[in-house]
């Protein structure tokens, strides 16, 4: 499928047709991940499990780094 960019405010956008959104199970409110290798763009829905895992990882990192400060704030 060949698509053209469309002007959207000060930016450019790609309109994704409903059949493709349905195939990928992407709703308008879904988060998507854009990645590139410098030559192409990959668009993929964010997996809820991956999102939860990354949040847990970030929370653990922050808690370990700032545990003393959190303990003082809790006093």
CHARMM-style PDB file with segment names, atoms N, HN, CA, C and O in Angstrom:
ATOM      1  N   UNK     1       0.847  -1.171   0.000  1.00  0.00      PROA
ATOM      2  CA  UNK     1       0.000   0.000   0.000  1.00  0.00      PROA
ATOM      3  C   UNK     1       0.894   1.237   0.000  1.00  0.00      PROA
ATOM      4  O   UNK     1       1.854   1.313   0.768  1.00  0.00      PROA
ATOM      5  N   UNK     2       0.593   2.168  -0.828  1.00  0.00      PROA
ATOM      6  HN  UNK     2      -0.187   2.107  -1.452  1.00  0.00      PROA
ATOM      7  CA  UNK     2       1.327   3.429  -0.898  1.00  0.00      PROA
ATOM      8  C   UNK     2       0.439   4.522  -0.337  1.00  0.00      PROA
ATOM      9  O   UNK     2      -0.719   4.653  -0.733  1.00  0.00      PROA
ATOM     10  N   UNK     3       0.977   5.303   0.579  1.00  0.00      PROA
ATOM     11  HN  UNK     3       1.918   5.197   0.900  1.00  0.00      PROA
ATOM     12  CA  UNK     3       0.230   6.379   1.231  1.00  0.00      PROA
ATOM     13  C   UNK     3       0.974   7.690   1.034  1.00  0.00      PROA
ATOM     14  O   UNK     3       2.189   7.697   0.838  1.00  0.00      PROA
ATOM     15  N   UNK     4       0.251   8.785   1.085  1.00  0.00      PROA
ATOM     16  HN  UNK     4      -0.736   8.779   1.244  1.00  0.00      PROA
ATOM     17  CA  UNK     4       0.838  10.116   1.051  1.00  0.00      PROA
ATOM     18  C   UNK     4       0.732  10.745   2.434  1.00  0.00      PROA
ATOM     19  O   UNK     4      -0.204  10.464   3.183  1.00  0.00      PROA
ATOM     20  N   UNK     5       1.694  11.593   2.765  1.00  0.00      PROA
ATOM     21  HN  UNK     5       2.454  11.821   2.156  1.00  0.00      PROA
ATOM     22  CA  UNK     5       1.619  12.350   4.002  1.00  0.00      PROA
ATOM     23  C   UNK     5       0.569  13.447   3.846  1.00  0.00      PROA
ATOM     24  O   UNK     5       0.380  13.991   2.758  1.00  0.00      PROA
ATOM     25  N   UNK     6      -0.107  13.762   4.946  1.00  0.00      PROA
ATOM     26  HN  UNK     6       0.046  13.320   5.829  1.00  0.00      PROA
ATOM     27  CA  UNK     6      -1.095  14.840   4.937  1.00  0.00      PROA
ATOM     28  C   UNK     6      -0.705  15.862   5.987  1.00  0.00      PROA
ATOM     29  O   UNK     6      -0.179  15.504   7.042  1.00  0.00      PROA
ATOM     30  N   UNK     7      -0.958  17.120   5.708  1.00  0.00      PROA
ATOM     31  HN  UNK     7      -1.385  17.410   4.852  1.00  0.00      PROA
ATOM     32  CA  UNK     7      -0.638  18.199   6.632  1.00  0.00      PROA
ATOM     33  C   UNK     7      -1.595  18.142   7.811  1.00  0.00      PROA
ATOM     34  O   UNK     7      -2.807  18.029   7.631  1.00  0.00      PROA
ATOM     35  N   UNK     8      -1.036  18.221   9.041  1.00  0.00      PROA
ATOM     36  HN  UNK     8      -0.051  18.313   9.188  1.00  0.00      PROA
ATOM     37  CA  UNK     8      -1.838  18.201  10.266  1.00  0.00      PROA
ATOM     38  C   UNK     8      -1.265  19.267  11.192  1.00  0.00      PROA
ATOM     39  O   UNK     8      -0.330  18.993  11.944  1.00  0.00      PROA
ATOM     40  N   UNK     9      -1.811  20.475  11.146  1.00  0.00      PROA
ATOM     41  HN  UNK     9      -2.571  20.698  10.534  1.00  0.00      PROA
ATOM     42  CA  UNK     9      -1.245  21.592  11.908  1.00  0.00      PROA
ATOM     43  C   UNK     9       0.124  21.934  11.360  1.00  0.00      PROA
ATOM     44  O   UNK     9       0.274  22.187  10.165  1.00  0.00      PROA
ATOM     45  N   UNK    10       1.136  21.941  12.240  1.00  0.00      PROA
ATOM     46  HN  UNK    10       1.014  21.736  13.211  1.00  0.00      PROA
ATOM     47  CA  UNK    10       2.511  22.210  11.818  1.00  0.00      PROA
ATOM     48  C   UNK    10       3.277  20.927  11.519  1.00  0.00      PROA
ATOM     49  O   UNK    10       4.482  20.969  11.274  1.00  0.00      PROA
ATOM     50  N   UNK    11       2.591  19.795  11.538  1.00  0.00      PROA
ATOM     51  HN  UNK    11       1.612  19.761  11.737  1.00  0.00      PROA
ATOM     52  CA  UNK    11       3.235  18.499  11.345  1.00  0.00      PROA
ATOM     53  C   UNK    11       2.678  17.806  10.115  1.00  0.00      PROA
ATOM     54  O   UNK    11       1.776  18.309   9.446  1.00  0.00      PROA
ATOM     55  N   UNK    12       3.240  16.636   9.834  1.00  0.00      PROA
ATOM     56  HN  UNK    12       3.974  16.227  10.377  1.00  0.00      PROA
ATOM     57  CA  UNK    12       2.760  15.788   8.754  1.00  0.00      PROA
ATOM     58  C   UNK    12       2.295  14.482   9.364  1.00  0.00      PROA
ATOM     59  O   UNK    12       2.869  14.015  10.347  1.00  0.00      PROA
ATOM     60  N   UNK    13       1.261  13.888   8.789  1.00  0.00      PROA
ATOM     61  HN  UNK    13       0.795  14.268   7.990  1.00  0.00      PROA
ATOM     62  CA  UNK    13       0.674  12.675   9.355  1.00  0.00      PROA
ATOM     63  C   UNK    13       0.459  11.629   8.274  1.00  0.00      PROA
ATOM     64  O   UNK    13       0.387  11.931   7.083  1.00  0.00      PROA
ATOM     65  N   UNK    14       0.360  10.388   8.733  1.00  0.00      PROA
ATOM     66  HN  UNK    14       0.419  10.142   9.701  1.00  0.00      PROA
ATOM     67  CA  UNK    14      -0.011   9.278   7.864  1.00  0.00      PROA
ATOM     68  C   UNK    14      -1.372   8.792   8.337  1.00  0.00      PROA
ATOM     69  O   UNK    14      -1.546   8.496   9.519  1.00  0.00      PROA
ATOM     70  N   UNK    15      -2.319   8.710   7.447  1.00  0.00      PROA
ATOM     71  HN  UNK    15      -2.178   8.951   6.487  1.00  0.00      PROA
ATOM     72  CA  UNK    15      -3.638   8.201   7.794  1.00  0.00      PROA
ATOM     73  C   UNK    15      -3.617   6.684   7.621  1.00  0.00      PROA
ATOM     74  O   UNK    15      -3.304   6.171   6.546  1.00  0.00      PROA
ATOM     75  N   UNK    16      -3.957   5.975   8.704  1.00  0.00      PROA
ATOM     76  HN  UNK    16      -4.211   6.391   9.577  1.00  0.00      PROA
ATOM     77  CA  UNK    16      -3.974   4.510   8.663  1.00  0.00      PROA
ATOM     78  C   UNK    16      -5.416   4.064   8.490  1.00  0.00      PROA
ATOM     79  O   UNK    16      -6.279   4.406   9.299  1.00  0.00      PROA
ATOM     80  N   UNK    17      -5.674   3.306   7.444  1.00  0.00      PROA
ATOM     81  HN  UNK    17      -4.972   3.028   6.788  1.00  0.00      PROA
ATOM     82  CA  UNK    17      -7.032   2.881   7.131  1.00  0.00      PROA
ATOM     83  C   UNK    17      -7.583   1.925   8.189  1.00  0.00      PROA
ATOM     84  O   UNK    17      -6.832   1.173   8.810  1.00  0.00      PROA
ATOM     85  N   UNK    18      -8.897   1.963   8.387  1.00  0.00      PROA
ATOM     86  HN  UNK    18      -9.508   2.575   7.883  1.00  0.00      PROA
ATOM     87  CA  UNK    18      -9.580   1.156   9.390  1.00  0.00      PROA
ATOM     88  C   UNK    18      -9.253  -0.340   9.278  1.00  0.00      PROA
ATOM     89  O   UNK    18      -9.015  -0.962  10.313  1.00  0.00      PROA
ATOM     90  N   UNK    19      -9.227  -0.958   8.079  1.00  0.00      PROA
ATOM     91  HN  UNK    19      -9.420  -0.453   7.239  1.00  0.00      PROA
ATOM     92  CA  UNK    19      -8.904  -2.392   8.025  1.00  0.00      PROA
ATOM     93  C   UNK    19      -7.531  -2.738   8.620  1.00  0.00      PROA
ATOM     94  O   UNK    19      -7.360  -3.798   9.223  1.00  0.00      PROA
ATOM     95  N   UNK    20      -6.567  -1.846   8.447  1.00  0.00      PROA
ATOM     96  HN  UNK    20      -6.706  -0.986   7.957  1.00  0.00      PROA
ATOM     97  CA  UNK    20      -5.246  -2.093   9.014  1.00  0.00      PROA
ATOM     98  C   UNK    20      -5.294  -1.955  10.527  1.00  0.00      PROA
ATOM     99  O   UNK    20      -4.704  -2.763  11.245  1.00  0.00      PROA
ATOM    100  N   UNK    21      -5.996  -0.931  11.018  1.00  0.00      PROA
ATOM    101  HN  UNK    21      -6.475  -0.274  10.435  1.00  0.00      PROA
ATOM    102  CA  UNK    21      -6.155  -0.762  12.471  1.00  0.00      PROA
ATOM    103  C   UNK    21      -6.845  -1.970  13.085  1.00  0.00      PROA
ATOM    104  O   UNK    21      -6.450  -2.446  14.149  1.00  0.00      PROA
ATOM    105  N   UNK    22      -7.880  -2.462  12.409  1.00  0.00      PROA
ATOM    106  HN  UNK    22      -8.201  -2.075  11.545  1.00  0.00      PROA
ATOM    107  CA  UNK    22      -8.597  -3.635  12.909  1.00  0.00      PROA
ATOM    108  C   UNK    22      -7.701  -4.874  12.909  1.00  0.00      PROA
ATOM    109  O   UNK    22      -7.725  -5.657  13.859  1.00  0.00      PROA
ATOM    110  N   UNK    23      -6.926  -5.052  11.868  1.00  0.00      PROA
ATOM    111  HN  UNK    23      -6.907  -4.416  11.096  1.00  0.00      PROA
ATOM    112  CA  UNK    23      -6.025  -6.191  11.773  1.00  0.00      PROA
ATOM    113  C   UNK    23      -5.006  -6.201  12.912  1.00  0.00      PROA
ATOM    114  O   UNK    23      -4.700  -7.253  13.473  1.00  0.00      PROA
ATOM    115  N   UNK    24      -4.483  -5.019  13.246  1.00  0.00      PROA
ATOM    116  HN  UNK    24      -4.732  -4.165  12.790  1.00  0.00      PROA
ATOM    117  CA  UNK    24      -3.484  -4.898  14.306  1.00  0.00      PROA
ATOM    118  C   UNK    24      -4.100  -4.701  15.686  1.00  0.00      PROA
ATOM    119  O   UNK    24      -3.385  -4.600  16.684  1.00  0.00      PROA
ATOM    120  N   UNK    25      -5.437  -4.646  15.739  1.00  0.00      PROA
ATOM    121  HN  UNK    25      -6.018  -4.727  14.929  1.00  0.00      PROA
ATOM    122  CA  UNK    25      -6.170  -4.425  16.995  1.00  0.00      PROA
ATOM    123  C   UNK    25      -5.715  -3.131  17.668  1.00  0.00      PROA
ATOM    124  O   UNK    25      -5.421  -3.094  18.862  1.00  0.00      PROA
ATOM    125  N   UNK    26      -5.669  -2.069  16.857  1.00  0.00      PROA
ATOM    126  HN  UNK    26      -5.908  -2.099  15.886  1.00  0.00      PROA
ATOM    127  CA  UNK    26      -5.301  -0.748  17.357  1.00  0.00      PROA
ATOM    128  C   UNK    26      -6.558   0.116  17.374  1.00  0.00      PROA
ATOM    129  O   UNK    26      -7.195   0.321  16.340  1.00  0.00      PROA
ATOM    130  N   UNK    27      -6.908   0.618  18.553  1.00  0.00      PROA
ATOM    131  HN  UNK    27      -6.390   0.451  19.392  1.00  0.00      PROA
ATOM    132  CA  UNK    27      -8.027   1.550  18.702  1.00  0.00      PROA
ATOM    133  C   UNK    27      -7.460   2.971  18.673  1.00  0.00      PROA
ATOM    134  O   UNK    27      -6.267   3.164  18.903  1.00  0.00      PROA
ATOM    135  N   UNK    28      -8.302   3.960  18.393  1.00  0.00      PROA
ATOM    136  HN  UNK    28      -9.271   3.804  18.206  1.00  0.00      PROA
ATOM    137  CA  UNK    28      -7.790   5.335  18.346  1.00  0.00      PROA
ATOM    138  C   UNK    28      -7.078   5.773  19.630  1.00  0.00      PROA
ATOM    139  O   UNK    28      -6.168   6.600  19.581  1.00  0.00      PROA
ATOM    140  N   UNK    29      -7.491   5.220  20.784  1.00  0.00      PROA
ATOM    141  HN  UNK    29      -8.231   4.548  20.824  1.00  0.00      PROA
ATOM    142  CA  UNK    29      -6.860   5.606  22.042  1.00  0.00      PROA
ATOM    143  C   UNK    29      -5.665   4.721  22.403  1.00  0.00      PROA
ATOM    144  O   UNK    29      -5.033   4.936  23.438  1.00  0.00      PROA
ATOM    145  N   UNK    30      -5.348   3.739  21.572  1.00  0.00      PROA
ATOM    146  HN  UNK    30      -5.861   3.564  20.731  1.00  0.00      PROA
ATOM    147  CA  UNK    30      -4.220   2.838  21.835  1.00  0.00      PROA
ATOM    148  C   UNK    30      -2.897   3.568  21.706  1.00  0.00      PROA
ATOM    149  O   UNK    30      -2.755   4.503  20.919  1.00  0.00      PROA
ATOM    150  N   UNK    31      -1.931   3.119  22.498  1.00  0.00      PROA
ATOM    151  HN  UNK    31      -2.047   2.359  23.137  1.00  0.00      PROA
ATOM    152  CA  UNK    31      -0.580   3.624  22.333  1.00  0.00      PROA
ATOM    153  C   UNK    31       0.107   2.782  21.276  1.00  0.00      PROA
ATOM    154  O   UNK    31      -0.088   1.569  21.196  1.00  0.00      PROA
ATOM    155  N   UNK    32       0.918   3.452  20.463  1.00  0.00      PROA
ATOM    156  HN  UNK    32       1.076   4.438  20.528  1.00  0.00      PROA
ATOM    157  CA  UNK    32       1.693   2.736  19.451  1.00  0.00      PROA
ATOM    158  C   UNK    32       3.160   3.072  19.648  1.00  0.00      PROA
ATOM    159  O   UNK    32       3.507   4.108  20.216  1.00  0.00      PROA
ATOM    160  N   UNK    33       4.004   2.186  19.174  1.00  0.00      PROA
ATOM    161  HN  UNK    33       3.722   1.345  18.713  1.00  0.00      PROA
ATOM    162  CA  UNK    33       5.444   2.382  19.266  1.00  0.00      PROA
ATOM    163  C   UNK    33       5.991   2.574  17.855  1.00  0.00      PROA
ATOM    164  O   UNK    33       5.715   1.777  16.958  1.00  0.00      PROA
ATOM    165  N   UNK    34       6.760   3.626  17.671  1.00  0.00      PROA
ATOM    166  HN  UNK    34       6.984   4.273  18.400  1.00  0.00      PROA
ATOM    167  CA  UNK    34       7.419   3.886  16.399  1.00  0.00      PROA
ATOM    168  C   UNK    34       8.900   3.593  16.565  1.00  0.00      PROA
ATOM    169  O   UNK    34       9.537   4.105  17.486  1.00  0.00      PROA
ATOM    170  N   UNK    35       9.446   2.779  15.686  1.00  0.00      PROA
ATOM    171  HN  UNK    35       8.928   2.364  14.938  1.00  0.00      PROA
ATOM    172  CA  UNK    35      10.877   2.508  15.687  1.00  0.00      PROA
ATOM    173  C   UNK    35      11.401   2.706  14.274  1.00  0.00      PROA
ATOM    174  O   UNK    35      10.653   2.613  13.301  1.00  0.00      PROA
ATOM    175  N   UNK    36      12.677   2.976  14.179  1.00  0.00      PROA
ATOM    176  HN  UNK    36      13.284   3.052  14.970  1.00  0.00      PROA
ATOM    177  CA  UNK    36      13.272   3.174  12.858  1.00  0.00      PROA
ATOM    178  C   UNK    36      14.692   2.620  12.843  1.00  0.00      PROA
ATOM    179  O   UNK    36      15.375   2.566  13.866  1.00  0.00      PROA
ATOM    180  N   UNK    37      15.106   2.218  11.666  1.00  0.00      PROA
ATOM    181  HN  UNK    37      14.552   2.262  10.835  1.00  0.00      PROA
ATOM    182  CA  UNK    37      16.488   1.797  11.467  1.00  0.00      PROA
ATOM    183  C   UNK    37      17.237   2.845  10.640  1.00  0.00      PROA
ATOM    184  O   UNK    37      18.353   2.600  10.181  1.00  0.00      PROA
ATOM    185  N   UNK    38      16.619   4.004  10.455  1.00  0.00      PROA
ATOM    186  HN  UNK    38      15.712   4.202  10.827  1.00  0.00      PROA
ATOM    187  CA  UNK    38      17.220   5.068   9.668  1.00  0.00      PROA
ATOM    188  C   UNK    38      16.756   5.072   8.220  1.00  0.00      PROA
ATOM    189  O   UNK    38      16.971   6.047   7.500  1.00  0.00      PROA
ATOM    190  N   UNK    39      16.116   3.979   7.786  1.00  0.00      PROA
ATOM    191  HN  UNK    39      15.941   3.186   8.371  1.00  0.00      PROA
ATOM    192  CA  UNK    39      15.627   3.875   6.412  1.00  0.00      PROA
ATOM    193  C   UNK    39      14.131   3.615   6.351  1.00  0.00      PROA
ATOM    194  O   UNK    39      13.478   3.953   5.364  1.00  0.00      PROA
ATOM    195  N   UNK    40      13.593   3.021   7.396  1.00  0.00      PROA
ATOM    196  HN  UNK    40      14.123   2.746   8.197  1.00  0.00      PROA
ATOM    197  CA  UNK    40      12.169   2.696   7.403  1.00  0.00      PROA
ATOM    198  C   UNK    40      11.593   2.925   8.799  1.00  0.00      PROA
ATOM    199  O   UNK    40      12.332   3.010   9.780  1.00  0.00      PROA
ATOM    200  N   UNK    41      10.270   3.024   8.875  1.00  0.00      PROA
ATOM    201  HN  UNK    41       9.670   2.955   8.078  1.00  0.00      PROA
ATOM    202  CA  UNK    41       9.563   3.220  10.132  1.00  0.00      PROA
ATOM    203  C   UNK    41       8.708   1.994  10.387  1.00  0.00      PROA
ATOM    204  O   UNK    41       8.034   1.500   9.483  1.00  0.00      PROA
ATOM    205  N   UNK    42       8.734   1.508  11.609  1.00  0.00      PROA
ATOM    206  HN  UNK    42       9.281   1.909  12.344  1.00  0.00      PROA
ATOM    207  CA  UNK    42       7.884   0.389  12.020  1.00  0.00      PROA
ATOM    208  C   UNK    42       6.891   0.922  13.040  1.00  0.00      PROA
ATOM    209  O   UNK    42       7.281   1.575  14.008  1.00  0.00      PROA
ATOM    210  N   UNK    43       5.609   0.647  12.828  1.00  0.00      PROA
ATOM    211  HN  UNK    43       5.292   0.117  12.041  1.00  0.00      PROA
ATOM    212  CA  UNK    43       4.544   1.061  13.734  1.00  0.00      PROA
ATOM    213  C   UNK    43       3.945  -0.202  14.334  1.00  0.00      PROA
ATOM    214  O   UNK    43       3.533  -1.100  13.600  1.00  0.00      PROA
ATOM    215  N   UNK    44       3.893  -0.280  15.665  1.00  0.00      PROA
ATOM    216  HN  UNK    44       4.227   0.450  16.260  1.00  0.00      PROA
ATOM    217  CA  UNK    44       3.359  -1.471  16.324  1.00  0.00      PROA
ATOM    218  C   UNK    44       2.581  -1.049  17.567  1.00  0.00      PROA
ATOM    219  O   UNK    44       2.952  -0.085  18.238  1.00  0.00      PROA
ATOM    220  N   UNK    45       1.506  -1.770  17.874  1.00  0.00      PROA
ATOM    221  HN  UNK    45       1.205  -2.553  17.329  1.00  0.00      PROA
ATOM    222  CA  UNK    45       0.791  -1.470  19.115  1.00  0.00      PROA
ATOM    223  C   UNK    45       1.677  -1.815  20.308  1.00  0.00      PROA
ATOM    224  O   UNK    45       2.457  -2.765  20.257  1.00  0.00      PROA
ATOM    225  N   UNK    46       1.550  -1.034  21.384  1.00  0.00      PROA
ATOM    226  HN  UNK    46       0.916  -0.262  21.426  1.00  0.00      PROA
ATOM    227  CA  UNK    46       2.295  -1.311  22.604  1.00  0.00      PROA
ATOM    228  C   UNK    46       1.594  -2.463  23.311  1.00  0.00      PROA
ATOM    229  O   UNK    46       0.393  -2.408  23.573  1.00  0.00      PROA
ATOM    230  N   UNK    47       2.357  -3.500  23.613  1.00  0.00      PROA
ATOM    231  HN  UNK    47       3.333  -3.544  23.400  1.00  0.00      PROA
ATOM    232  CA  UNK    47       1.815  -4.654  24.319  1.00  0.00      PROA
ATOM    233  C   UNK    47       1.630  -4.290  25.781  1.00  0.00      PROA
ATOM    234  O   UNK    47       2.564  -3.800  26.416  1.00  0.00      PROA
ATOM    235  N   UNK    48       0.434  -4.521  26.331  1.00  0.00      PROA
ATOM    236  HN  UNK    48      -0.325  -4.919  25.815  1.00  0.00      PROA
ATOM    237  CA  UNK    48       0.131  -4.158  27.711  1.00  0.00      PROA
ATOM    238  C   UNK    48       1.086  -4.834  28.683  1.00  0.00      PROA
ATOM    239  O   UNK    48       1.491  -4.220  29.670  1.00  0.00      PROA
ATOM    240  N   UNK    49       1.459  -6.092  28.427  1.00  0.00      PROA
ATOM    241  HN  UNK    49       1.130  -6.592  27.625  1.00  0.00      PROA
ATOM    242  CA  UNK    49       2.376  -6.796  29.321  1.00  0.00      PROA
ATOM    243  C   UNK    49       3.762  -6.167  29.296  1.00  0.00      PROA
ATOM    244  O   UNK    49       4.408  -6.050  30.337  1.00  0.00      PROA
ATOM    245  N   UNK    50       4.227  -5.757  28.104  1.00  0.00      PROA
ATOM    246  HN  UNK    50       3.701  -5.852  27.259  1.00  0.00      PROA
ATOM    247  CA  UNK    50       5.521  -5.090  28.005  1.00  0.00      PROA
ATOM    248  C   UNK    50       5.495  -3.761  28.745  1.00  0.00      PROA
ATOM    249  O   UNK    50       6.469  -3.385  29.397  1.00  0.00      PROA
ATOM    250  N   UNK    51       4.381  -3.056  28.642  1.00  0.00      PROA
ATOM    251  HN  UNK    51       3.589  -3.361  28.112  1.00  0.00      PROA
ATOM    252  CA  UNK    51       4.236  -1.765  29.307  1.00  0.00      PROA
ATOM    253  C   UNK    51       4.288  -1.949  30.822  1.00  0.00      PROA
ATOM    254  O   UNK    51       4.981  -1.208  31.519  1.00  0.00      PROA
ATOM    255  N   UNK    52       3.551  -2.945  31.330  1.00  0.00      PROA
ATOM    256  HN  UNK    52       2.989  -3.548  30.764  1.00  0.00      PROA
ATOM    257  CA  UNK    52       3.550  -3.205  32.770  1.00  0.00      PROA
ATOM    258  C   UNK    52       4.941  -3.607  33.243  1.00  0.00      PROA
ATOM    259  O   UNK    52       5.391  -3.183  34.307  1.00  0.00      PROA
ATOM    260  N   UNK    53       5.612  -4.420  32.453  1.00  0.00      PROA
ATOM    261  HN  UNK    53       5.247  -4.764  31.589  1.00  0.00      PROA
ATOM    262  CA  UNK    53       6.953  -4.867  32.804  1.00  0.00      PROA
ATOM    263  C   UNK    53       7.923  -3.688  32.863  1.00  0.00      PROA
ATOM    264  O   UNK    53       8.738  -3.604  33.781  1.00  0.00      PROA
ATOM    265  N   UNK    54       7.841  -2.790  31.905  1.00  0.00      PROA
ATOM    266  HN  UNK    54       7.178  -2.858  31.159  1.00  0.00      PROA
ATOM    267  CA  UNK    54       8.756  -1.648  31.897  1.00  0.00      PROA
ATOM    268  C   UNK    54       8.451  -0.702  33.056  1.00  0.00      PROA
ATOM    269  O   UNK    54       9.364  -0.085  33.606  1.00  0.00      PROA
ATOM    270  N   UNK    55       7.179  -0.581  33.432  1.00  0.00      PROA
ATOM    271  HN  UNK    55       6.437  -1.082  32.985  1.00  0.00      PROA
ATOM    272  CA  UNK    55       6.817   0.256  34.578  1.00  0.00      PROA
ATOM    273  C   UNK    55       7.362  -0.359  35.865  1.00  0.00      PROA
ATOM    274  O   UNK    55       7.913   0.348  36.709  1.00  0.00      PROA
ATOM    275  N   UNK    56       7.211  -1.671  36.015  1.00  0.00      PROA
ATOM    276  HN  UNK    56       6.764  -2.245  35.329  1.00  0.00      PROA
ATOM    277  CA  UNK    56       7.745  -2.350  37.201  1.00  0.00      PROA
ATOM    278  C   UNK    56       9.262  -2.184  37.296  1.00  0.00      PROA
ATOM    279  O   UNK    56       9.805  -1.935  38.372  1.00  0.00      PROA
ATOM    280  N   UNK    57       9.924  -2.323  36.172  1.00  0.00      PROA
ATOM    281  HN  UNK    57       9.483  -2.526  35.297  1.00  0.00      PROA
ATOM    282  CA  UNK    57      11.374  -2.190  36.138  1.00  0.00      PROA
ATOM    283  C   UNK    57      11.795  -0.775  36.526  1.00  0.00      PROA
ATOM    284  O   UNK    57      12.718  -0.596  37.321  1.00  0.00      PROA
ATOM    285  N   UNK    58      11.127   0.220  35.973  1.00  0.00      PROA
ATOM    286  HN  UNK    58      10.378   0.075  35.328  1.00  0.00      PROA
ATOM    287  CA  UNK    58      11.450   1.613  36.291  1.00  0.00      PROA
ATOM    288  C   UNK    58      11.178   1.908  37.761  1.00  0.00      PROA
ATOM    289  O   UNK    58      11.964   2.591  38.417  1.00  0.00      PROA
ATOM    290  N   UNK    59      10.056   1.390  38.278  1.00  0.00      PROA
ATOM    291  HN  UNK    59       9.417   0.836  37.745  1.00  0.00      PROA
ATOM    292  CA  UNK    59       9.720   1.599  39.685  1.00  0.00      PROA
ATOM    293  C   UNK    59      10.776   0.979  40.599  1.00  0.00      PROA
ATOM    294  O   UNK    59      11.185   1.600  41.580  1.00  0.00      PROA
ATOM    295  N   UNK    60      11.216  -0.226  40.289  1.00  0.00      PROA
ATOM    296  HN  UNK    60      10.883  -0.731  39.492  1.00  0.00      PROA
ATOM    297  CA  UNK    60      12.241  -0.893  41.098  1.00  0.00      PROA
ATOM    298  C   UNK    60      13.550  -0.113  41.066  1.00  0.00      PROA
ATOM    299  O   UNK    60      14.217   0.024  42.091  1.00  0.00      PROA
ATOM    300  N   UNK    61      13.914   0.389  39.915  1.00  0.00      PROA
ATOM    301  HN  UNK    61      13.373   0.278  39.081  1.00  0.00      PROA
ATOM    302  CA  UNK    61      15.159   1.155  39.771  1.00  0.00      PROA
ATOM    303  C   UNK    61      15.095   2.440  40.598  1.00  0.00      PROA
ATOM    304  O   UNK    61      16.050   2.787  41.295  1.00  0.00      PROA
ATOM    305  N   UNK    62      13.968   3.138  40.516  1.00  0.00      PROA
ATOM    306  HN  UNK    62      13.193   2.857  39.951  1.00  0.00      PROA
ATOM    307  CA  UNK    62      13.801   4.384  41.264  1.00  0.00      PROA
ATOM    308  C   UNK    62      13.780   4.111  42.765  1.00  0.00      PROA
ATOM    309  O   UNK    62      14.401   4.834  43.544  1.00  0.00      PROA
ATOM    310  N   UNK    63      13.060   3.062  43.164  1.00  0.00      PROA
ATOM    311  HN  UNK    63      12.556   2.474  42.531  1.00  0.00      PROA
ATOM    312  CA  UNK    63      12.988   2.728  44.587  1.00  0.00      PROA
ATOM    313  C   UNK    63      14.364   2.383  45.147  1.00  0.00      PROA
ATOM    314  O   UNK    63      14.704   2.803  46.253  1.00  0.00      PROA
ATOM    315  N   UNK    64      15.155   1.625  44.400  1.00  0.00      PROA
ATOM    316  HN  UNK    64      14.879   1.283  43.502  1.00  0.00      PROA
ATOM    317  CA  UNK    64      16.483   1.255  44.913  1.00  0.00      PROA
ATOM    318  C   UNK    64      17.418   2.462  44.956  1.00  0.00      PROA
ATOM    319  O   UNK    64      18.236   2.582  45.867  1.00  0.00      PROA
ATOM    320  N   UNK    65      17.301   3.335  43.997  1.00  0.00      PROA
ATOM    321  HN  UNK    65      16.636   3.238  43.256  1.00  0.00      PROA
ATOM    322  CA  UNK    65      18.190   4.501  43.935  1.00  0.00      PROA
ATOM    323  C   UNK    65      17.847   5.541  44.999  1.00  0.00      PROA
ATOM    324  O   UNK    65      18.739   6.200  45.533  1.00  0.00      PROA
ATOM    325  N   UNK    66      16.561   5.690  45.308  1.00  0.00      PROA
ATOM    326  HN  UNK    66      15.837   5.155  44.874  1.00  0.00      PROA
ATOM    327  CA  UNK    66      16.113   6.757  46.212  1.00  0.00      PROA
ATOM    328  C   UNK    66      15.457   6.225  47.479  1.00  0.00      PROA
ATOM    329  O   UNK    66      14.659   6.931  48.097  1.00  0.00      PROA
ATOM    330  N   UNK    67      15.774   5.005  47.878  1.00  0.00      PROA
ATOM    331  HN  UNK    67      16.423   4.432  47.376  1.00  0.00      PROA
ATOM    332  CA  UNK    67      15.087   4.396  49.036  1.00  0.00      PROA
ATOM    333  C   UNK    67      15.281   5.202  50.311  1.00  0.00      PROA
ATOM    334  O   UNK    67      14.341   5.350  51.092  1.00  0.00      PROA
ATOM    335  N   UNK    68      16.473   5.722  50.536  1.00  0.00      PROA
ATOM    336  HN  UNK    68      17.237   5.601  49.902  1.00  0.00      PROA
ATOM    337  CA  UNK    68      16.713   6.516  51.745  1.00  0.00      PROA
ATOM    338  C   UNK    68      15.858   7.785  51.765  1.00  0.00      PROA
ATOM    339  O   UNK    68      15.288   8.141  52.796  1.00  0.00      PROA
ATOM    340  N   UNK    69      15.776   8.450  50.639  1.00  0.00      PROA
ATOM    341  HN  UNK    69      16.239   8.160  49.802  1.00  0.00      PROA
ATOM    342  CA  UNK    69      14.960   9.671  50.560  1.00  0.00      PROA
ATOM    343  C   UNK    69      13.491   9.348  50.782  1.00  0.00      PROA
ATOM    344  O   UNK    69      12.788  10.106  51.451  1.00  0.00      PROA
ATOM    345  N   UNK    70      13.018   8.244  50.235  1.00  0.00      PROA
ATOM    346  HN  UNK    70      13.588   7.628  49.691  1.00  0.00      PROA
ATOM    347  CA  UNK    70      11.625   7.848  50.428  1.00  0.00      PROA
ATOM    348  C   UNK    70      11.346   7.542  51.895  1.00  0.00      PROA
ATOM    349  O   UNK    70      10.281   7.883  52.411  1.00  0.00      PROA
ATOM    350  N   UNK    71      12.307   6.896  52.572  1.00  0.00      PROA
ATOM    351  HN  UNK    71      13.172   6.619  52.153  1.00  0.00      PROA
ATOM    352  CA  UNK    71      12.130   6.581  53.998  1.00  0.00      PROA
ATOM    353  C   UNK    71      12.050   7.853  54.811  1.00  0.00      PROA
ATOM    354  O   UNK    71      11.222   7.949  55.718  1.00  0.00      PROA
ATOM    355  N   UNK    72      12.891   8.838  54.511  1.00  0.00      PROA
ATOM    356  HN  UNK    72      13.563   8.761  53.774  1.00  0.00      PROA
ATOM    357  CA  UNK    72      12.863  10.109  55.234  1.00  0.00      PROA
ATOM    358  C   UNK    72      11.550  10.850  54.985  1.00  0.00      PROA
ATOM    359  O   UNK    72      10.983  11.449  55.899  1.00  0.00      PROA
ATOM    360  N   UNK    73      11.079  10.803  53.755  1.00  0.00      PROA
ATOM    361  HN  UNK    73      11.540  10.317  53.013  1.00  0.00      PROA
ATOM    362  CA  UNK    73       9.800  11.470  53.442  1.00  0.00      PROA
ATOM    363  C   UNK    73       8.634  10.804  54.155  1.00  0.00      PROA
ATOM    364  O   UNK    73       7.653  11.469  54.491  1.00  0.00      PROA
ATOM    365  N   UNK    74       8.728   9.501  54.390  1.00  0.00      PROA
ATOM    366  HN  UNK    74       9.525   8.961  54.118  1.00  0.00      PROA
ATOM    367  CA  UNK    74       7.645   8.770  55.030  1.00  0.00      PROA
ATOM    368  C   UNK    74       7.582   9.020  56.533  1.00  0.00      PROA
ATOM    369  O   UNK    74       6.554   8.747  57.153  1.00  0.00      PROA
ATOM    370  N   UNK    75       8.664   9.536  57.136  1.00  0.00      PROA
ATOM    371  HN  UNK    75       9.499   9.758  56.632  1.00  0.00      PROA
ATOM    372  CA  UNK    75       8.704   9.786  58.588  1.00  0.00      PROA
ATOM    373  C   UNK    75       7.870  10.962  58.993  1.00  0.00      PROA
ATOM    374  OT1 UNK    75       7.804  11.294  60.176  1.00  0.00      PROA
TER     375      UNK     75
END
